[in-house]
């Protein structure tokens, strides 16, 4: 009898202990127990509706097979709002609740939808996307299929724009007088040629469907060949920095694919011509656009009095030597203040915008563009009666550590300015002796790193994703052993930021 009682007591105690153990572990360990998949849960439909995704030409309907959702999407539209139907109580992606026809999803990542029932059972669906990676395409057909072999003489051309859903499809017939010629200095000598397009009337050559991102219309447009750019980001990133710093008249660049007379030429950067126009460098009819450049190849030009700078009138109403002398005298008066022994304790900042100097230095330091030492491709604009203002920024093919070693993303700690007696070095380096410029440089750099640096890195990721396929096609045609990995660029920029934090902080 005692044995039976003891056994019963033992069994009772065991059951109590077991129950306590289960209750005790439920809060901490239940998450490690395998979740039960409910075969009754189902994702019934999955659609990108044009109503919720106005960038699409039509609804995109996905196929659902067992636990996989398959469909095709253009890389331009990697962010989308899906509409789905399901009998699940809750739908999540990485524990974030999803609402049909409302939640925006970034489909660049691996996406798994989790369906959860009333009882807590789950079922998952993997999104399997086939990407259409073609960029907007510009087809250029010259009259009589003539070769574009001059950067001086235009050829009549028919332009056909295939916008790939992101941009408007357009055709400029021969009768509409679209013309094309070569352009550039060093770049014109390379196998992959850059071009300039002139339209008979002001048009946006590649017009975005979204009016907020539409390039403003003008007649002159540039196709940059990117022959020296393996990541197809050198100019793009620099222009993006300029716009983040709110530098006036900073270009926008759109990556496109180009075919000329039936011959596919790869990726190009479509951008605005640097010129005085209402929708370009808008300095008014009496304003002026100067370029400091050793090529010294414009019609109206002079050497400055104090620093022997090669000053060219890039755009302005110059008709005779007397007009040029007015420009020359005005520049030399300003330059004499910079060269004077009492600099910076004089009124030189009444003649040039100090913030524009600081922002210009930030762009050129961050990208290590040392062209201003020569100087080359260094633009300065001025309204009638206004101050000189640095910019627009231009030409970053030899930036990002390329100068001197001919390999991009080298020497992330190299100084912007050279040692020696180059006219550009001596002139621009002088501004860094002014405490006011140092203060402005610190202010705008601090603002940029705090508010824009992450956005810049995200821009590089986004742009690289969109051009990935076209970049590979371009590489098949023009493989020059250049750096093609945008991750190398991002790491170099991060290293450059570290260098600049120390450099600017120590000024």
C-alpha positions as CSV (number, residue, x, y, z in Angstrom):
1,X,0.0,0.0,0.0
2,X,2.8,2.4,0.9
3,X,4.5,1.6,-2.4
4,X,1.4,2.5,-4.3
5,X,1.1,5.7,-2.4
6,X,4.7,6.6,-3.0
7,X,4.4,5.9,-6.7
8,X,1.2,8.0,-7.0
9,X,2.9,10.9,-5.1
10,X,5.9,10.7,-7.4
11,X,3.8,10.7,-10.5
12,X,1.8,13.7,-9.2
13,X,4.9,15.6,-8.4
14,X,6.4,14.8,-11.8
15,X,3.4,16.2,-13.5
16,X,3.4,19.4,-11.5
17,X,7.1,19.8,-12.2
18,X,6.6,19.2,-15.9
19,X,3.8,21.7,-16.1
20,X,5.8,24.4,-14.2
21,X,8.7,23.8,-16.6
22,X,6.5,24.2,-19.6
23,X,4.9,27.4,-18.2
24,X,8.3,28.7,-17.2
25,X,9.9,28.3,-20.6
26,X,6.9,29.5,-22.6
27,X,7.9,33.2,-22.3
28,X,11.5,32.8,-23.1
29,X,11.8,29.6,-25.2
30,X,8.6,29.4,-27.2
31,X,10.1,31.6,-29.9
32,X,12.6,28.8,-30.5
33,X,9.9,26.2,-30.9
34,X,9.1,25.4,-34.6
35,X,6.2,27.4,-35.9
36,X,3.4,25.4,-37.5
37,X,2.7,26.0,-41.1
38,X,-1.0,26.2,-42.0
39,X,-1.7,24.7,-45.3
40,X,-5.0,26.5,-45.4
41,X,-3.3,29.9,-45.5
42,X,-3.0,31.2,-49.0
43,X,-1.8,34.2,-51.0
44,X,-4.5,34.3,-53.6
45,X,-3.2,37.2,-55.9
46,X,-0.3,39.6,-56.1
47,X,-0.4,42.5,-58.5
48,X,1.3,45.9,-59.1
49,X,-1.7,48.0,-60.1
50,X,-1.0,51.0,-62.3
51,X,-3.5,52.9,-60.1
52,X,-1.1,52.7,-57.2
53,X,2.1,52.7,-59.2
54,X,1.5,55.5,-61.8
55,X,5.0,55.0,-63.2
56,X,3.8,51.7,-64.8
57,X,2.2,51.6,-68.2
58,X,-0.1,48.8,-67.1
59,X,-0.8,46.4,-64.3
60,X,1.8,43.8,-63.6
61,X,0.2,40.5,-62.6
62,X,2.4,37.9,-60.8
63,X,2.1,34.1,-61.0
64,X,1.8,32.2,-57.7
65,X,3.0,28.6,-57.7
66,X,3.1,26.9,-54.3
67,X,5.3,29.2,-52.1
68,X,6.8,31.3,-54.9
69,X,5.5,34.5,-56.4
70,X,7.1,35.2,-59.9
71,X,6.9,38.2,-62.2
72,X,8.9,40.7,-64.3
73,X,9.8,44.2,-63.2
74,X,11.9,46.9,-64.8
75,X,14.8,48.0,-62.6
76,X,13.7,51.6,-62.8
77,X,10.7,50.6,-60.7
78,X,12.3,48.5,-57.9
79,X,10.1,50.4,-55.4
80,X,6.5,49.5,-55.8
81,X,3.1,49.2,-54.0
82,X,1.8,45.6,-54.3
83,X,-1.9,44.8,-54.1
84,X,-2.6,41.3,-52.7
85,X,-5.4,39.2,-51.5
86,X,-5.1,36.5,-48.8
87,X,-7.1,34.8,-46.0
88,X,-4.3,35.6,-43.5
89,X,-5.0,37.8,-40.5
90,X,-1.6,39.5,-40.7
91,X,1.0,39.8,-43.5
92,X,4.6,40.8,-42.8
93,X,8.0,41.3,-44.3
94,X,10.7,40.9,-41.7
95,X,8.1,41.4,-38.9
96,X,7.0,44.7,-40.5
97,X,3.2,44.7,-41.2
98,X,2.2,45.0,-44.9
99,X,-1.0,46.5,-46.1
100,X,-2.3,45.7,-49.5
101,X,-2.4,48.6,-52.0
102,X,-0.6,50.8,-49.5
103,X,2.8,49.5,-48.3
104,X,5.9,50.5,-50.4
105,X,8.4,47.7,-50.8
106,X,12.0,47.9,-52.0
107,X,12.3,44.8,-54.2
108,X,16.1,45.1,-54.6
109,X,16.3,42.9,-51.5
110,X,15.3,39.3,-51.1
111,X,11.6,39.6,-50.1
112,X,9.7,36.9,-48.2
113,X,6.1,37.5,-47.3
114,X,4.9,35.9,-44.0
115,X,1.2,35.1,-43.6
116,X,-0.1,34.6,-40.1
117,X,-3.5,33.0,-39.2
118,X,-5.8,33.7,-36.3
119,X,-4.2,30.8,-34.4
120,X,-0.7,32.1,-35.0
121,X,0.2,29.5,-37.7
122,X,2.3,30.8,-40.6
123,X,3.0,30.3,-44.2
124,X,5.7,32.1,-46.3
125,X,6.0,33.2,-49.9
126,X,9.3,34.0,-51.7
127,X,9.2,36.8,-54.3
128,X,11.1,35.8,-57.4
129,X,11.6,38.7,-59.8
130,X,13.0,38.6,-63.4
131,X,14.5,42.1,-63.9
132,X,14.3,44.1,-67.1
133,X,17.6,46.0,-66.9
134,X,17.5,48.1,-70.2
135,X,18.0,51.8,-69.7
136,X,16.2,54.5,-71.7
137,X,17.7,54.2,-75.2
138,X,18.6,57.0,-77.7
139,X,18.7,55.8,-81.3
140,X,20.6,58.3,-83.5
141,X,20.4,58.0,-87.3
142,X,22.4,60.6,-89.3
143,X,21.3,61.7,-92.7
144,X,22.7,59.2,-95.2
145,X,24.2,57.3,-92.3
146,X,27.2,59.7,-92.4
147,X,29.9,59.2,-89.8
148,X,30.1,61.7,-86.9
149,X,33.7,62.6,-87.4
150,X,33.9,66.3,-86.5
151,X,33.4,68.2,-83.4
152,X,32.9,71.4,-85.4
153,X,30.4,70.5,-88.1
154,X,26.9,69.3,-87.3
155,X,25.1,66.5,-89.2
156,X,21.3,66.3,-89.5
157,X,19.9,63.4,-87.5
158,X,16.8,61.5,-86.6
159,X,16.5,60.9,-82.9
160,X,14.3,58.1,-81.5
161,X,13.8,57.9,-77.7
162,X,12.7,54.7,-76.2
163,X,11.9,55.7,-72.6
164,X,11.4,52.2,-71.2
165,X,8.4,53.3,-69.3
166,X,10.2,55.9,-67.1
167,X,10.7,58.5,-69.8
168,X,8.4,59.6,-72.6
169,X,8.9,57.9,-76.0
170,X,9.7,60.5,-78.6
171,X,10.8,60.8,-82.2
172,X,12.6,63.8,-83.7
173,X,12.4,63.5,-87.4
174,X,14.9,64.9,-89.9
175,X,12.4,67.6,-90.7
176,X,12.5,68.8,-87.1
177,X,16.2,69.7,-87.5
178,X,17.9,67.7,-84.8
179,X,21.6,67.9,-85.4
180,X,24.7,66.1,-83.9
181,X,28.4,66.6,-83.8
182,X,31.4,65.5,-81.7
183,X,32.6,67.3,-78.6
184,X,35.4,67.3,-76.0
185,X,39.1,67.8,-75.9
186,X,41.0,64.7,-74.7
187,X,37.8,62.7,-74.8
188,X,37.2,63.3,-78.5
189,X,40.4,61.4,-79.3
190,X,39.2,58.2,-77.6
191,X,37.5,55.3,-79.4
192,X,34.1,55.9,-77.7
193,X,33.2,59.4,-78.7
194,X,31.2,62.0,-76.8
195,X,28.5,64.0,-78.7
196,X,26.6,67.3,-78.6
197,X,23.0,67.4,-79.8
198,X,21.3,70.6,-81.0
199,X,17.6,70.8,-81.4
200,X,15.8,73.4,-83.5
201,X,13.6,74.4,-80.6
202,X,13.8,74.2,-76.8
203,X,12.9,70.6,-75.8
204,X,13.6,68.2,-73.0
205,X,15.4,65.5,-74.9
206,X,14.7,62.7,-72.4
207,X,11.5,63.8,-70.6
208,X,10.6,62.1,-67.3
209,X,7.0,61.3,-66.8
210,X,7.2,62.7,-63.3
211,X,7.2,66.5,-63.8
212,X,9.2,66.9,-60.6
213,X,12.2,65.1,-62.1
214,X,11.9,66.5,-65.6
215,X,14.9,68.3,-67.1
216,X,14.2,71.8,-68.2
217,X,14.0,72.4,-71.9
218,X,16.8,73.9,-74.0
219,X,18.2,73.3,-77.5
220,X,21.7,72.0,-76.6
221,X,22.4,68.6,-74.9
222,X,25.5,66.6,-74.2
223,X,26.1,62.8,-74.3
224,X,29.2,62.0,-72.2
225,X,30.9,58.8,-73.3
226,X,32.2,57.7,-69.8
227,X,35.0,56.0,-71.6
228,X,37.3,56.6,-68.6
229,X,34.6,55.7,-66.1
230,X,34.2,52.0,-65.2
231,X,31.5,52.6,-62.5
232,X,29.6,55.2,-64.7
233,X,29.3,57.3,-61.6
234,X,32.2,59.8,-61.6
235,X,30.3,62.8,-62.9
236,X,27.0,61.6,-61.6
237,X,28.2,61.5,-57.9
238,X,30.0,64.9,-58.2
239,X,26.8,66.5,-59.6
240,X,24.8,64.9,-56.9
241,X,27.1,66.4,-54.2
242,X,26.8,69.8,-55.9
243,X,23.0,69.6,-55.8
244,X,23.0,68.5,-52.1
245,X,25.1,71.6,-51.4
246,X,22.6,73.7,-53.3
247,X,25.2,75.0,-55.7
248,X,23.3,76.9,-58.4
249,X,23.1,75.6,-62.0
250,X,24.5,72.1,-61.1
251,X,23.9,69.6,-63.9
252,X,21.7,66.6,-63.8
253,X,22.9,63.5,-65.5
254,X,20.7,60.6,-66.8
255,X,22.3,57.3,-67.8
256,X,21.1,56.1,-71.2
257,X,22.1,53.5,-73.8
258,X,23.0,54.9,-77.2
259,X,22.9,53.4,-80.8
260,X,24.3,55.4,-83.7
261,X,23.4,54.3,-87.3
262,X,22.5,50.8,-86.0
263,X,25.7,50.4,-84.0
264,X,25.2,49.9,-80.2
265,X,27.8,52.1,-78.3
266,X,27.0,51.3,-74.7
267,X,26.2,53.6,-71.7
268,X,26.3,57.4,-72.0
269,X,25.5,60.2,-69.6
270,X,22.9,62.6,-70.9
271,X,23.3,66.1,-69.4
272,X,22.9,69.8,-70.1
273,X,25.2,71.9,-72.0
274,X,27.0,74.4,-69.8
275,X,25.9,77.7,-71.2
276,X,24.1,81.0,-70.4
277,X,20.4,80.3,-70.9
278,X,17.2,80.7,-68.9
279,X,17.2,77.0,-68.0
280,X,20.9,76.6,-67.7
281,X,23.3,79.1,-66.2
282,X,20.7,81.8,-65.7
283,X,22.8,85.0,-65.2
284,X,20.7,87.2,-67.5
285,X,21.5,88.7,-70.8
286,X,24.3,90.9,-69.4
287,X,25.8,88.1,-67.2
288,X,29.0,86.2,-68.0
289,X,30.3,82.7,-67.8
290,X,34.1,82.3,-67.5
291,X,36.2,79.2,-67.8
292,X,39.7,78.9,-66.5
293,X,41.3,76.3,-68.7
294,X,44.8,75.7,-70.1
295,X,43.4,74.6,-73.4
296,X,42.8,78.3,-74.0
297,X,40.6,77.6,-77.1
298,X,37.7,80.0,-76.9
299,X,37.4,83.0,-79.2
300,X,37.7,85.6,-76.5
301,X,40.4,85.0,-73.8
302,X,43.1,86.7,-71.8
303,X,45.8,85.9,-69.3
304,X,45.1,87.5,-65.9
305,X,47.5,90.2,-64.6
306,X,48.5,88.8,-61.2
307,X,48.4,85.0,-61.5
308,X,48.6,84.5,-65.3
309,X,45.4,82.5,-65.2
310,X,44.0,81.3,-68.6
311,X,40.7,83.1,-68.5
312,X,38.3,82.4,-71.3
313,X,34.9,83.9,-71.9
314,X,32.8,80.7,-72.3
315,X,29.5,82.5,-72.8
316,X,28.6,86.2,-73.0
317,X,27.7,88.9,-75.4
318,X,31.3,89.7,-76.5
319,X,31.5,91.4,-79.9
320,X,34.8,93.1,-80.0
321,X,38.0,93.8,-78.1
322,X,36.5,96.6,-76.2
323,X,33.8,94.3,-74.7
324,X,36.6,91.8,-73.8
325,X,38.6,94.6,-72.1
326,X,35.7,95.3,-69.8
327,X,35.6,91.7,-68.7
328,X,39.4,91.6,-68.4
329,X,39.6,94.8,-66.3
330,X,36.8,93.7,-64.0
331,X,38.5,90.3,-63.4
332,X,41.9,91.9,-62.8
333,X,40.5,94.4,-60.3
334,X,39.1,91.5,-58.3
335,X,42.2,89.4,-58.7
336,X,44.5,92.3,-57.5
337,X,42.6,92.2,-54.2
338,X,43.4,88.5,-53.8
339,X,47.0,89.1,-54.6
340,X,47.4,92.2,-52.4
341,X,49.5,92.1,-49.3
342,X,46.6,93.1,-47.1
343,X,44.5,90.0,-48.2
344,X,42.2,88.8,-46.7
345,X,41.8,92.0,-44.7
346,X,40.4,93.9,-47.6
347,X,37.0,94.0,-49.4
348,X,37.7,91.1,-51.8
349,X,34.5,89.3,-50.7
350,X,32.5,92.1,-52.1
351,X,33.6,90.7,-55.5
352,X,33.2,87.0,-55.0
353,X,30.7,84.9,-53.1
354,X,32.5,83.2,-50.2
355,X,30.0,80.4,-49.7
356,X,30.5,79.4,-53.3
357,X,34.2,79.0,-52.7
358,X,33.6,76.8,-49.7
359,X,31.1,74.6,-51.5
360,X,33.3,74.4,-54.6
361,X,36.2,73.2,-52.4
362,X,34.0,70.6,-50.7
363,X,33.0,69.0,-54.0
364,X,36.5,69.0,-55.4
365,X,38.1,67.8,-52.1
366,X,35.6,65.0,-51.6
367,X,36.1,63.8,-55.2
368,X,39.8,64.7,-55.2
369,X,39.4,66.6,-58.5
370,X,42.7,68.4,-58.9
371,X,41.8,70.1,-62.2
372,X,41.7,73.5,-60.6
373,X,45.5,73.3,-60.0
374,X,46.2,73.5,-63.8
375,X,43.5,75.0,-64.0
376,X,41.1,73.1,-66.3
377,X,37.3,73.0,-66.7
378,X,36.9,75.6,-63.9
379,X,33.8,77.7,-64.3
380,X,32.9,81.0,-62.7
381,X,29.7,82.9,-63.4
382,X,28.5,86.4,-62.6
383,X,25.3,88.4,-63.1
384,X,25.5,92.0,-64.2
385,X,26.5,94.0,-61.1
386,X,26.7,90.8,-59.0
387,X,29.5,88.8,-57.4
388,X,31.6,86.2,-59.0
389,X,30.3,82.8,-58.1
390,X,32.2,79.5,-58.4
391,X,30.6,76.9,-60.7
392,X,29.0,75.1,-62.4
393,X,31.1,72.1,-61.5
394,X,32.3,70.0,-64.4
395,X,34.5,67.2,-65.6
396,X,35.4,64.5,-63.0
397,X,36.9,61.9,-65.3
398,X,40.4,62.5,-63.8
399,X,39.1,62.8,-60.2
400,X,38.8,60.2,-57.4
401,X,42.5,59.7,-57.1
402,X,43.1,59.3,-60.9
403,X,45.5,62.3,-61.4
404,X,49.1,61.2,-61.5
405,X,48.5,57.4,-61.1
406,X,45.8,56.9,-63.8
407,X,43.7,54.6,-61.6
408,X,40.5,55.7,-59.9
409,X,40.0,55.3,-56.2
410,X,43.6,55.7,-55.3
411,X,45.3,57.9,-52.7
412,X,42.2,58.8,-50.5
413,X,44.3,61.1,-48.3
414,X,45.9,63.1,-51.0
415,X,45.7,66.9,-50.7
416,X,43.5,68.8,-53.2
417,X,46.3,71.3,-53.8
418,X,49.7,70.5,-55.3
419,X,53.1,71.8,-54.3
420,X,54.7,74.0,-56.9
421,X,53.9,77.1,-59.0
422,X,50.9,76.1,-61.1
423,X,48.8,79.3,-61.5
424,X,45.6,77.6,-60.4
425,X,47.3,76.1,-57.3
426,X,48.7,79.5,-56.2
427,X,45.4,81.4,-56.8
428,X,42.9,79.0,-55.2
429,X,45.1,77.9,-52.3
430,X,45.2,81.6,-51.3
431,X,41.6,81.5,-50.3
432,X,42.4,79.0,-47.5
433,X,44.4,81.6,-45.7
434,X,41.2,83.6,-45.1
435,X,39.6,82.7,-41.7
436,X,36.1,83.5,-43.2
437,X,36.6,80.9,-45.9
438,X,37.8,78.4,-43.4
439,X,34.7,79.0,-41.2
440,X,32.4,78.6,-44.2
441,X,34.2,75.5,-45.2
442,X,33.7,74.0,-41.7
443,X,30.1,75.0,-41.6
444,X,29.0,73.6,-45.0
445,X,31.1,70.4,-44.5
446,X,29.5,69.8,-41.1
447,X,26.0,70.3,-42.6
448,X,26.8,68.0,-45.6
449,X,28.1,65.1,-43.5
450,X,25.2,65.3,-41.0
451,X,22.4,65.7,-43.5
452,X,23.5,64.3,-46.9
453,X,26.3,61.8,-46.7
454,X,24.0,58.8,-46.1
455,X,21.7,59.9,-48.9
456,X,24.8,60.1,-51.2
457,X,25.7,56.5,-50.4
458,X,22.1,55.4,-51.0
459,X,22.2,57.2,-54.3
460,X,25.2,55.2,-55.4
461,X,23.5,52.0,-54.5
462,X,20.3,52.9,-56.3
463,X,22.1,54.2,-59.4
464,X,24.4,51.1,-59.6
465,X,21.4,48.8,-59.3
466,X,19.6,50.5,-62.2
467,X,22.6,50.6,-64.6
468,X,24.0,47.1,-63.7
469,X,22.9,45.4,-66.9
470,X,23.8,48.2,-69.2
471,X,27.2,48.6,-67.5
472,X,27.9,44.9,-68.2
473,X,26.9,45.4,-71.9
474,X,29.2,48.5,-72.1
475,X,32.1,46.5,-70.5
476,X,31.8,43.8,-73.2
477,X,32.5,46.5,-75.8
478,X,34.9,48.8,-74.0
479,X,36.9,46.8,-71.5
480,X,39.8,49.0,-70.4
481,X,40.7,47.3,-67.1
482,X,39.0,50.2,-65.1
483,X,37.5,49.8,-61.6
484,X,33.9,48.8,-62.1
485,X,32.8,47.9,-58.6
486,X,30.8,50.7,-56.9
487,X,31.6,49.2,-53.5
488,X,35.3,50.3,-54.1
489,X,34.0,53.8,-54.8
490,X,31.9,53.9,-51.6
491,X,34.8,52.7,-49.5
492,X,37.1,55.3,-51.1
493,X,34.6,58.0,-50.4
494,X,34.3,56.9,-46.7
495,X,38.1,57.0,-46.4
496,X,38.1,60.4,-48.1
497,X,35.5,61.7,-45.5
498,X,37.7,60.5,-42.7
499,X,40.6,62.4,-44.2
500,X,38.5,65.6,-44.7
501,X,37.1,65.5,-41.2
502,X,40.7,65.7,-39.9
503,X,41.8,68.2,-42.6
504,X,38.9,70.7,-42.3
505,X,38.8,70.2,-38.5
506,X,42.4,71.3,-38.3
507,X,42.1,74.5,-40.4
